[in-house]
């Protein structure tokens, strides 16, 4: 990803909400990365403690965290995200440090943001930002989240190309008034596939650091690119139903599922482990259901017969970000422990 | 629940996996409770550190945790759960402390356990247990987990009555050989409704300590009995779609949902907050979708207009156990902080 950004003269500002690990963040630094994205003020604080100095908090700003923002030392270059005049006015009154501000643009995902062609509202917000001594308008940030529900490269690229066209029109409209204006673009699926980025200046993929079953299913990555799995011990076996029950449930994997190619609700890919590495998924085998701490694996009788109580099975999570957040630490395949923020901070309220 | 157990001369062994809090565990002690249920060895260790001395680990035993079990001091009365001869034989060879053993019985849920009428397998397992110097056969444990998918009291009681009949036959069959044999029965939905417990000796409900939207939806509790909610700030508003976006996503609520009475996929009940208390759910309003850290609330225009950016909204979780586990702490409505194990232990691997 770093190489792709370099080739395209893009700023690579990876989203660290997927791994949430100070140790993994160092792997990025080794690739020359110095700018990062996070999804909460407390996550920003944690990475600042890991010596990251240029951070975009890519969630519409929660005004209750203004004091926390004011307390972040001025040697950290901070960017916030806004999508309302109200929030800008609040910041205008209460901010005590300089920071950059991106306007969140909605170009089709319809979660947050100002519609990409709503110049009237954008003008009001840029106007409010300009009237502040502390806020510097940086540009427009968007997230093509609708790519996550697509199943193949063509559908994903169709969305990405539409974003590129719409963002180009937006950028052209404002580039005279704001010649340094930045277009920041997110989402792992489209950034993984795109080779030409048009008017985009910054990319913010996060999930790609591990990928997962969802990305494999959508053709975004290959199986060998998936870099995280949950190892679960078999704790119960039912021969009549060809079911293996593992200790591994919703408190480890969350409750995300996919409908797989056979029409089954599947909570994770099921793989045999050999020499501490996971193999390709077992045929005719899927994670059928999850309760709080149990997972039920449905399989064929010949595969069932190869397992015993106590054996470990690897589950490739549907959504790696959620599983990493729940587990709160990592083991490498060499047995080294890797930290995760969950184990050294509380969610701020 | 404690009063109901007393009336019916039952042993009340509440499941602490819902709250996972040493402070909340003290509220149980004040009601005379001394025996508890947990769902992992590490959770047992945590409650032992909180001075609980009689603990049933109600998940089929994971043989990789035998050393941990051996290290638990003998002044703690420990019960394990097994559903295979293989596990019993492993324990037989590796156990270094005395403990009680329950056989997990499957009377219809089909997750783990020996079928309730499979005397042949039960005889093999009780035989293996009896040959050990360290294991004492305690009885049969079952969990009527299928009640969680029912929508009303009659359907739940139909299941519970079938369990009572099947467990009565099982108990009668073994009571000559094991006169002290205990029948341990779980699940919040049926224990909340049952008034007569028949042959049941022990009840292990857990979720009832908070209840949640799922239990309300199934008629198990009233709205006023729900004791937990997630307070989320509004961070984005879209007037055209009448949508309020809160900071509150899958990393706070998990991805559990219900199909509500209007046919909507609903990730949580949405309530206004007044004086730090939540009111009854807002009409025509629901939590439409969750991503990692965002929740989208769909509402009516007149309700939409009553909210501003920064307002807090209470979300009643679909499944309180998962939300409590994710949040890792509680605030009382008086603002007191209450601990949760998530903040002082790692998941054991």
Interface residues (C-beta under 8 A of the other chain):
Chain A: X17 X39 X40 X59 X60 X61 X62 X63 X64 X83 X84 X86 X87 X90 X104 X110 X111 X112 X113 X145 X231 X233 X235 X236 X237 X238 X241 X245 X247 X250 X251 X252 X254 X255 X256 X291 X292 X293 X294 X296 X308 X309 X310 X319 X321 X322 X325 X326 X327 X328 X329 X331 X343 X346 X347 X349
Chain B: X17 X39 X40 X59 X60 X61 X62 X63 X64 X83 X84 X86 X87 X90 X104 X110 X111 X112 X113 X145 X231 X233 X235 X236 X237 X238 X241 X245 X247 X250 X251 X252 X254 X255 X256 X291 X292 X293 X294 X296 X308 X309 X310 X319 X321 X322 X325 X326 X327 X328 X329 X331 X343 X346 X347 X349
